[in-house]
Amino acid sequence: MLVFGFVIFPTLTIAFLVFAKPREPVRFNRQRREVCVPKEKGGDYWYVPWETVKASVEGFNMVSQAGVNKNGSLIIGFPNPDFNGEVKLGGNGFSTNENAERHLWFPNVVPEVGASMWEVIRTYMEEGPEHVKVDTEDFTVQKEGILEAYIKGVKKSIAKRGWFKAFLWDGIFGLILCNTLLVDYIYRKHLNPPPDLKGEKVQQWSKSLPKEQWARRSPELEQAIQEREAELARQSAA
């Protein structure tokens, strides 16, 4: 079990990440108020109205000798706009039929983190990217090569920590134990820059629209938002 857990499983995971094709991303288009969801098979996409997307944050506690450990998950559901069959919901409120609904699942996040992740998406779609408070430095596409970026990072580490600590941290621990170059390769292949969506239709869908053509909130959502804001204002004044 130890050999499988610490040798075989990590090796298979790394091999999969190195050789597997990058998965196409889910793309949120705030101008159209739609979400493009790649199908598992067939190379096509669902164009899901934003206001039909649903999210659920679940949490639970695990008790051990070390104390109480909080855990949970974030699930985002994207109903198929073209599905005409009967939708049966599971115990968590999401459909169990993959033809009726696709899911994004983020496991092992405490409820506060899961809610914050969803709030970033919601704020982007409803209020705009200028209202999203996230550090975008880690998502900047690196122009230099992997080895060049590593050398640049070592030089920064030397200037910050000195030769000896930089050798231990970036040389022994980073390069030899953690294989920084391989990690950077996998990161660039799957996440930065994110894989693009394929096909003329989806590329046209992804293009920016003149502001006068942007989709608007439905009257029902507008009313619900106003009622919620009024409720929050009353709570703040109390």
C-alpha positions as CSV (number, residue, x, y, z in Angstrom):
1,M,0.0,0.0,0.0
2,L,2.8,2.4,0.8
3,V,4.5,1.7,-2.5
4,F,1.3,2.2,-4.4
5,G,0.4,5.4,-2.5
6,F,3.9,7.1,-2.6
7,V,5.4,5.7,-5.9
8,I,3.0,4.0,-8.3
9,F,0.0,6.4,-8.0
10,P,2.0,9.6,-8.2
11,T,3.9,8.3,-11.2
12,L,0.7,7.3,-13.0
13,T,-0.8,10.7,-12.2
14,I,2.3,12.6,-13.5
15,A,2.4,10.4,-16.7
16,F,-1.3,11.2,-17.3
17,L,-0.8,14.9,-16.9
18,V,2.2,14.9,-19.2
19,F,0.7,12.9,-22.1
20,A,-3.1,13.7,-21.8
21,K,-4.6,16.3,-24.0
22,P,-5.6,19.5,-22.3
23,R,-9.4,19.6,-21.5
24,E,-11.3,22.4,-23.0
25,P,-12.4,24.9,-20.5
26,V,-15.9,26.1,-19.5
27,R,-16.1,29.7,-20.7
28,F,-18.3,32.4,-19.1
29,N,-19.4,35.1,-21.5
30,R,-20.8,38.0,-19.6
31,Q,-21.7,40.0,-22.7
32,R,-24.0,37.3,-24.0
33,R,-24.9,36.1,-20.4
34,E,-24.2,32.5,-21.5
35,V,-21.8,29.8,-20.5
36,C,-20.1,27.5,-23.1
37,V,-19.8,24.0,-21.8
38,P,-17.9,21.4,-23.8
39,K,-19.6,18.1,-24.2
40,E,-17.8,15.0,-22.9
41,K,-17.9,13.4,-26.4
42,G,-18.6,14.6,-29.9
43,G,-16.6,17.8,-29.9
44,D,-19.7,20.1,-29.6
45,Y,-20.8,22.6,-26.9
46,W,-23.8,23.6,-24.9
47,Y,-24.6,27.3,-24.8
48,V,-26.2,27.5,-21.3
49,P,-28.1,30.7,-20.3
50,W,-26.3,32.2,-17.3
51,E,-29.5,32.5,-15.2
52,T,-30.1,28.8,-15.4
53,V,-26.7,27.9,-13.9
54,K,-26.9,26.8,-10.2
55,A,-24.3,26.3,-7.5
56,S,-24.2,24.4,-4.2
57,V,-21.6,24.7,-1.4
58,E,-21.5,21.7,0.9
59,G,-19.6,21.3,4.1
60,F,-18.9,18.7,6.7
61,N,-16.7,18.1,9.7
62,M,-14.4,15.2,10.4
63,V,-13.4,14.5,14.0
64,S,-10.1,12.8,14.7
65,Q,-7.5,12.6,17.5
66,A,-6.0,15.8,16.0
67,G,-9.3,17.7,16.4
68,V,-12.0,18.8,14.0
69,N,-11.2,19.1,10.4
70,K,-13.5,21.1,8.1
71,N,-14.0,20.0,4.6
72,G,-16.5,20.3,1.7
73,S,-17.0,21.0,-1.9
74,L,-18.4,23.4,-4.5
75,I,-20.6,22.0,-7.3
76,I,-21.7,24.1,-10.3
77,G,-24.5,22.7,-12.5
78,F,-25.1,23.6,-16.2
79,P,-28.5,22.4,-17.5
80,N,-28.6,21.4,-21.1
81,P,-30.8,24.0,-22.9
82,D,-31.7,21.5,-25.6
83,F,-32.7,18.6,-23.3
84,N,-36.4,17.7,-23.7
85,G,-36.6,14.6,-21.5
86,E,-37.6,14.2,-17.9
87,V,-35.1,15.7,-15.4
88,K,-34.6,13.6,-12.3
89,L,-32.8,15.3,-9.5
90,G,-30.5,13.6,-7.0
91,G,-30.4,14.3,-3.3
92,N,-28.2,17.4,-3.8
93,G,-30.6,19.0,-6.2
94,F,-28.6,18.3,-9.3
95,S,-29.6,16.1,-12.2
96,T,-28.0,12.6,-12.3
97,N,-28.4,12.5,-16.2
98,E,-25.2,13.8,-17.9
99,N,-27.3,14.5,-21.0
100,A,-29.5,16.8,-19.0
101,E,-26.9,18.5,-16.9
102,R,-23.1,18.9,-16.7
103,H,-21.2,19.6,-13.5
104,L,-18.1,21.2,-12.3
105,W,-17.0,19.8,-9.0
106,F,-14.4,21.3,-6.7
107,P,-13.7,18.9,-3.9
108,N,-11.7,19.4,-0.7
109,V,-12.6,23.1,-0.2
110,V,-14.1,24.4,3.1
111,P,-17.5,26.0,2.7
112,E,-16.0,29.5,3.0
113,V,-13.6,28.9,0.2
114,G,-16.2,27.3,-2.0
115,A,-18.6,30.2,-1.5
116,S,-15.8,32.6,-2.3
117,M,-15.0,30.8,-5.5
118,W,-18.6,31.0,-6.6
119,E,-18.8,34.7,-5.6
120,V,-15.9,35.4,-8.0
121,I,-17.8,33.9,-10.9
122,R,-21.0,35.6,-9.9
123,T,-19.4,39.0,-9.5
124,Y,-17.7,38.7,-12.9
125,M,-20.9,37.8,-14.7
126,E,-23.2,40.3,-12.9
127,E,-20.9,43.2,-12.1
128,G,-17.9,43.0,-14.4
129,P,-14.2,42.0,-14.1
130,E,-13.3,45.3,-12.5
131,H,-15.2,44.2,-9.4
132,V,-13.4,40.9,-9.1
133,K,-10.8,41.1,-6.4
134,V,-8.3,38.4,-7.3
135,D,-4.5,38.4,-7.7
136,T,-4.0,38.0,-11.5
137,E,-0.2,37.7,-11.3
138,D,-0.2,33.9,-11.2
139,F,-2.4,33.9,-14.4
140,T,-0.1,36.0,-16.5
141,V,1.1,34.1,-19.5
142,Q,4.8,33.7,-19.3
143,K,6.7,34.7,-22.4
144,E,10.0,33.1,-21.6
145,G,10.8,29.4,-21.8
146,I,10.6,27.0,-18.9
147,L,14.4,26.9,-18.3
148,E,14.7,30.6,-18.8
149,A,11.9,31.2,-16.3
150,Y,13.5,28.8,-13.8
151,I,16.9,30.7,-14.0
152,K,15.1,34.0,-13.6
153,G,13.4,32.6,-10.5
154,V,16.7,31.4,-9.0
155,K,18.2,34.8,-9.5
156,K,15.3,36.4,-7.6
157,S,15.7,33.8,-4.9
158,I,19.4,34.5,-4.6
159,A,18.8,38.3,-4.3
160,K,16.1,37.6,-1.6
161,R,17.6,34.7,0.4
162,G,21.3,34.6,-0.5
163,W,23.3,31.9,-2.2
164,F,23.1,29.2,0.4
165,K,19.3,29.3,1.1
166,A,18.6,29.7,-2.6
167,F,20.7,26.5,-3.3
168,L,18.8,24.6,-0.7
169,W,15.3,25.8,-1.6
170,D,15.4,26.1,-5.4
171,G,18.2,23.6,-6.1
172,I,17.8,20.7,-3.7
173,F,14.1,21.0,-2.7
174,G,12.7,22.7,-5.8
175,L,14.6,21.1,-8.7
176,I,15.5,17.7,-7.3
177,L,12.7,16.8,-4.9
178,C,9.8,18.6,-6.5
179,N,11.0,18.7,-10.1
180,T,10.1,22.3,-10.7
181,L,10.7,22.2,-14.5
182,L,8.2,19.3,-14.9
183,V,5.6,21.1,-12.8
184,D,6.0,24.2,-14.8
185,Y,5.6,22.2,-18.1
186,I,2.4,20.6,-16.8
187,Y,1.1,23.9,-15.6
188,R,1.7,25.6,-18.9
189,K,0.2,22.7,-20.9
190,H,-3.1,22.5,-19.0
191,L,-3.7,25.9,-17.3
192,N,-1.5,28.8,-18.6
193,P,-2.6,29.8,-21.1
194,P,-5.9,27.9,-20.8
195,P,-6.7,25.7,-23.8
196,D,-9.0,27.4,-26.3
197,L,-12.4,26.3,-27.6
198,K,-12.4,24.8,-31.1
199,G,-14.7,25.4,-34.0
200,E,-15.8,28.4,-36.0
201,K,-19.2,28.7,-34.2
202,V,-17.7,28.9,-30.7
203,Q,-15.0,31.3,-31.8
204,Q,-17.6,33.6,-33.2
205,W,-19.5,33.2,-29.9
206,S,-16.4,34.2,-28.0
207,K,-15.8,37.5,-29.8
208,S,-16.6,40.7,-28.1
209,L,-19.9,42.5,-28.9
210,P,-20.7,46.2,-29.1
211,K,-22.0,47.3,-25.7
212,E,-25.5,48.1,-27.1
213,Q,-25.8,44.4,-28.1
214,W,-24.9,43.0,-24.6
215,A,-27.6,40.8,-23.1
216,R,-29.5,42.2,-20.1
217,R,-30.8,40.6,-16.9
218,S,-34.2,39.1,-17.0
219,P,-37.0,41.1,-15.2
220,E,-37.3,38.3,-12.7
221,L,-33.7,38.4,-11.8
222,E,-33.6,42.2,-11.7
223,Q,-36.5,42.1,-9.2
224,A,-34.9,39.4,-7.1
225,I,-31.7,41.4,-6.9
226,Q,-33.5,44.5,-5.9
227,E,-35.4,42.7,-3.2
228,R,-32.3,41.1,-1.8
229,E,-30.4,44.4,-1.8
230,A,-33.3,46.0,0.1
231,E,-33.3,43.2,2.6
232,L,-29.5,43.6,3.2
233,A,-30.0,47.3,3.6
234,R,-32.7,46.8,6.3
235,Q,-30.4,44.3,8.1
236,S,-27.5,46.8,8.1
237,A,-29.7,49.6,9.4
238,A,-31.1,47.4,12.2
